Amino acid sequence: MQKNDIFLKSLYERSRRELKEANFSLDVVSHLKKVIESDFPSSSINIVIGGTNGKGSTATFLNSVLMRSGFKCGLFTSPHLISPRERIVINGEVIDERLFIDGLRYVDKLSRREYDKGRIGRLPTFFEIMFLTSFYLFSFLRCEISIFEVGLGGRLDATNVLDKDISFITNVSLDHESILGSKLEEIALEKVAIFEKSNLNLVGNDFLYNISKDKFNVKKKSEVVNLVGFKKSKPFRYEFLVEYGGEKLCFNPISEGLYQVENILNSLFILHHLEKILEKKFVRETIVEGINETKILGRFQKISHNPDIYIDGAHNEAGLNRLSEEFKIWGIKPVVLFGAMRDKNILKKVGDLFSFSKEVAFLRVNNSRSANFEDYAREIKNREFTFFEDVCKAIEWAKSRCGDSPIFIFGSLYLCGEILEKFEVCVG
């Protein structure tokens, strides 16, 4: 193991121990952010994007357009699929390893110093370290616009210590109920808390608007951008006609799946308000180009041809419903490989997989939280099913049964990362 890998692993293991005892207060990350800010002042426009689904894709579409429009942009997302460096992107490129390690060491040294001096009560968690590293690097590299994806919830998420020029929430559905609450209203209130220190608050649907309008000044997406219509291109590609600020724009994105149109609309909604802040009108051809050429790892991503194999990070009930609708639109029954975490509500819906699939097999993800054979047996009850402990064997099984049908692998972003890491072995 390389020296940098050992350092990263030590940070992760240490912060995992800290997480068990953390009080989930923002005091630690808030203090450290202020120290970084005093050493490296930033004039960047800060955009924070939260929500249950689509926040990472929305951030990536937005970043693509801004980068092509000539802005120096920083993008912070989570989780990563293979390398934690994926979480920090500068001008469309994953952060250089040397810069990444330098940033981590700066944050680690700063954290230890402030902890030893009694200025913080604990060392930061892994996510807090990643966020603080991104904040430092975006400031150090003088990014003009910085986009941050909320990790979990909003109220107590590390990104909520930011002074936000724009805050946007995509949607709300059930996920992480043990932390955020078991009702949509409870989860929504956790998420809209990011509006507390925000100059402009945007929401993606009427539910969020109605739950937040009495407390915050919020704007709805439908006021600015709407889908006029779409047509199918080829599985699973579409052409979208969108009304944007009184104009009609046509998109043909390489990012597949009908559900991506919502994330495209989200990014256009934010762009519209950025035009006002920057007093600049984005070139429409550049907007279309940026959206059309955006690639998003682990979201309806085709990783192989003949047979066609897709991976997707759908890990909750809302994500499952979107995929089910996609297959119905095209009249396609895929061979499904499914692997989820045992604490996810999507497990309650695994019986639905049989209704839209040619064949289904379940597998264990290489993660301590992964659902196992007994977890699936409990949900599927008396129905026989196929289960694999090994991802590569599961893919070989699917290839032997798919015929002309695609293979679709989903249930967890951890699973997507495992597949991509083993891509050549499993699929090549």
SVG drawing of the C-alpha trace seen along z (x, -y; Angstrom):
<svg xmlns="http://www.w3.org/2000/svg" viewBox="-48 -43 52 64">
<polyline fill="none" stroke="black" stroke-width="0.4" points="0.0,0.0 1.3,-3.4 2.0,-6.1 -0.9,-8.3 -3.3,-5.3 -2.2,-4.6 -2.8,-8.3 -6.3,-8.2 -7.2,-5.0 -6.0,-6.4 -8.2,-9.4 -11.2,-7.2 -10.7,-4.8 -10.1,-7.7 -13.2,-9.6 -15.3,-6.5 -14.5,-6.1 -15.2,-9.8 -18.5,-9.5 -19.8,-7.0 -19.3,-9.6 -20.1,-12.7 -22.9,-15.0 -23.7,-15.9 -23.2,-19.6 -21.8,-21.9 -19.5,-23.6 -16.4,-21.7 -16.7,-22.2 -18.0,-25.7 -14.9,-26.7 -12.5,-25.0 -14.2,-26.6 -13.7,-30.1 -10.0,-29.4 -9.5,-28.3 -11.5,-31.4 -9.2,-33.7 -6.1,-32.1 -7.5,-31.8 -10.3,-34.4 -12.6,-33.6 -14.9,-35.6 -16.5,-32.5 -20.2,-32.3 -21.4,-29.4 -24.2,-27.2 -25.5,-24.4 -27.8,-21.6 -29.7,-19.3 -32.6,-16.8 -33.3,-13.1 -32.6,-12.3 -31.0,-14.0 -28.8,-16.5 -25.5,-15.1 -26.7,-15.0 -28.1,-18.5 -24.8,-19.7 -22.9,-18.0 -25.1,-19.3 -24.8,-22.8 -21.0,-22.5 -20.7,-21.4 -22.5,-24.5 -20.6,-26.9 -17.3,-25.4 -18.1,-25.7 -19.2,-29.3 -15.7,-30.2 -16.0,-30.1 -13.5,-28.5 -15.7,-26.0 -15.3,-23.8 -17.6,-20.9 -18.0,-18.9 -20.2,-15.7 -20.5,-12.5 -20.2,-9.6 -17.3,-8.5 -17.4,-5.3 -13.8,-4.3 -11.5,-7.1 -12.3,-9.8 -10.7,-12.2 -13.9,-12.0 -15.6,-14.1 -13.6,-17.2 -13.6,-18.4 -12.0,-21.5 -13.0,-22.7 -14.4,-19.3 -11.3,-17.4 -11.0,-15.2 -8.6,-16.8 -4.9,-16.0 -3.6,-13.5 -0.8,-15.7 -3.2,-18.6 -5.8,-16.3 -3.3,-14.9 -1.8,-18.3 -5.4,-19.6 -6.1,-16.6 -2.9,-17.1 -3.6,-20.8 -7.1,-20.1 -5.7,-17.3 -2.9,-19.4 -5.3,-22.3 -7.9,-20.1 -5.3,-18.5 -3.9,-21.9 -7.3,-23.3 -8.3,-20.2 -5.0,-20.2 -5.7,-23.9 -9.2,-23.0 -10.9,-25.1 -12.9,-22.1 -14.3,-19.2 -13.6,-16.5 -11.7,-15.8 -13.8,-16.1 -15.6,-13.1 -14.5,-11.7 -17.3,-13.6 -16.4,-16.8 -12.7,-16.4 -13.7,-15.9 -15.9,-19.0 -13.3,-21.1 -10.7,-19.9 -12.9,-21.0 -13.6,-24.3 -9.9,-24.9 -9.0,-23.9 -11.7,-25.9 -10.4,-29.0 -6.7,-28.2 -7.3,-27.7 -9.5,-30.8 -12.6,-29.2 -15.2,-31.7 -18.2,-29.5 -18.3,-26.6 -21.0,-24.0 -21.5,-21.8 -23.8,-18.8 -25.4,-18.2 -24.3,-14.9 -27.2,-13.9 -30.3,-15.9 -29.3,-19.6 -29.7,-21.0 -26.7,-19.3 -24.8,-18.6 -21.3,-20.0 -22.2,-22.1 -24.7,-24.0 -21.9,-26.1 -21.4,-27.9 -22.6,-31.4 -24.8,-30.5 -25.5,-32.7 -28.0,-30.1 -29.6,-27.1 -31.6,-24.6 -33.5,-21.5 -34.5,-19.0 -37.2,-16.9 -38.0,-14.9 -38.7,-11.2 -38.2,-8.5 -34.5,-7.8 -32.3,-7.6 -35.4,-7.5 -33.5,-6.5 -31.6,-9.8 -34.0,-12.3 -37.4,-11.0 -40.1,-8.7 -42.4,-11.2 -41.9,-13.3 -42.6,-16.5 -39.9,-15.7 -37.4,-15.0 -38.3,-18.1 -37.8,-20.3 -34.3,-18.8 -33.5,-19.7 -35.0,-23.2 -32.9,-24.2 -30.1,-25.0 -32.1,-28.1 -31.1,-29.6 -27.9,-31.3 -28.8,-31.7 -29.4,-34.7 -31.7,-32.9 -33.8,-29.8 -35.0,-27.6 -37.2,-24.4 -37.9,-21.8 -41.6,-21.1 -44.8,-22.3 -44.5,-20.1 -41.2,-21.8 -42.6,-25.2 -45.7,-24.8 -43.7,-23.4 -41.1,-26.2 -42.9,-29.3 -44.1,-30.6 -40.7,-30.5 -38.5,-31.4 -38.6,-33.4 -38.6,-30.6 -39.0,-30.4 -40.5,-27.5 -38.9,-25.8 -42.1,-25.9 -41.9,-29.7 -38.9,-29.6 -38.5,-26.3 -40.8,-23.6 -40.7,-20.5 -42.7,-21.1 -42.3,-17.6 -40.0,-14.8 -39.5,-12.0 -37.7,-8.7 -34.4,-8.5 -33.0,-5.0 -32.9,-3.0 -32.6,-4.8 -32.0,-8.1 -34.4,-11.1 -34.8,-14.4 -36.3,-17.1 -37.9,-20.4 -37.7,-22.8 -39.1,-26.2 -36.5,-28.3 -37.1,-31.9 -39.5,-32.4 -37.3,-30.6 -37.5,-27.0 -34.3,-24.9 -33.9,-21.3 -31.6,-18.9 -30.3,-15.5 -28.2,-14.5 -25.8,-11.5 -26.9,-11.0 -29.6,-8.3 -32.9,-7.8 -36.1,-9.9 -35.6,-10.9 -32.6,-13.0 -34.8,-15.6 -35.8,-16.7 -32.1,-17.2 -31.6,-19.2 -34.5,-21.4 -33.1,-21.9 -29.7,-23.0 -31.5,-25.4 -33.5,-26.9 -30.3,-27.6 -28.7,-29.0 -31.6,-31.4 -31.0,-33.0 -27.2,-33.0 -27.8,-35.2 -29.3,-37.8 -26.6,-37.5 -23.8,-37.7 -25.7,-40.2 -24.7,-38.0 -26.8,-36.0 -25.4,-32.6 -25.1,-31.7 -27.9,-29.3 -25.8,-27.1 -23.3,-26.7 -26.1,-25.7 -27.3,-23.0 -23.8,-21.8 -23.0,-21.6 -26.1,-19.7 -25.8,-17.3 -22.2,-16.4 -22.5,-15.8 -21.4,-12.3 -22.5,-11.2 -20.9,-8.1 -23.1,-5.6 -26.4,-7.1 -27.9,-5.0 -24.4,-4.5 -23.8,-2.0 -20.6,-0.1 -20.7,2.6 -22.2,3.4 -23.2,6.8 -24.8,7.4 -25.7,3.9 -24.9,3.6 -26.0,0.6 -25.3,-0.4 -27.4,-2.9 -27.1,-4.2 -30.9,-4.0 -31.0,-3.1 -34.4,-4.1 -38.0,-3.5 -38.3,-6.7 -35.3,-5.6 -36.7,-2.1 -40.0,-3.6 -38.2,-5.7 -36.4,-2.8 -39.5,-0.7 -41.2,-3.5 -38.3,-3.7 -38.5,0.0 -42.3,-0.3 -41.8,-3.2 -39.5,-1.2 -41.3,2.1 -38.1,3.7 -37.6,6.4 -34.0,6.4 -32.1,9.0 -31.7,7.4 -28.8,7.8 -29.7,6.1 -27.6,5.4 -28.5,2.9 -27.6,1.9 -29.7,3.7 -30.8,0.4 -32.4,-1.0 -36.1,-1.2 -35.7,0.1 -35.4,3.6 -39.1,3.5 -39.8,3.2 -37.6,6.0 -40.6,8.1 -41.5,5.5 -38.4,6.3 -39.9,9.5 -42.8,7.6 -40.7,5.7 -37.6,8.0 -36.9,10.9 -34.9,12.5 -33.6,11.3 -30.7,12.2 -29.6,10.7 -26.0,10.2 -23.9,9.2 -22.1,5.9 -18.6,5.6 -19.6,3.5 -20.3,4.4 -23.8,2.8 -24.7,5.0 -28.0,7.0 -27.3,10.7 -29.2,13.8 -31.3,13.8 -32.3,10.2 -33.7,10.9 -35.3,14.1 -37.2,12.2 -38.6,9.7 -39.3,12.1 -40.8,14.7 -41.8,18.0 -40.5,17.2 -37.3,18.9 -34.5,16.6 -30.9,16.5 -28.2,15.0 -24.5,14.4 -21.7,13.6 -19.5,12.6 -20.3,9.7 -18.3,11.2 -20.1,14.5 -23.4,12.6 -22.5,10.8 -21.6,14.1 -24.9,15.5 -26.8,12.5 -24.9,12.6 -25.8,16.3 -29.5,15.5 -30.1,12.0 -30.3,12.9 -31.2,9.6 -32.3,8.0 -30.1,5.5 -28.6,6.2 -29.3,3.7 -27.3,3.5 -28.5,1.3 -29.4,0.9 -26.4,-1.0 -23.7,-3.4 -21.3,-1.2 -22.3,1.6 -21.7,-0.8 -18.2,-1.5 -17.4,2.1 -18.5,2.9 -16.5,0.1 -13.4,1.1 -13.7,4.7 -15.0,3.6 -12.4,5.3 -12.5,8.5 -16.3,8.8 -17.4,7.4 -14.5,7.2"/>
</svg>
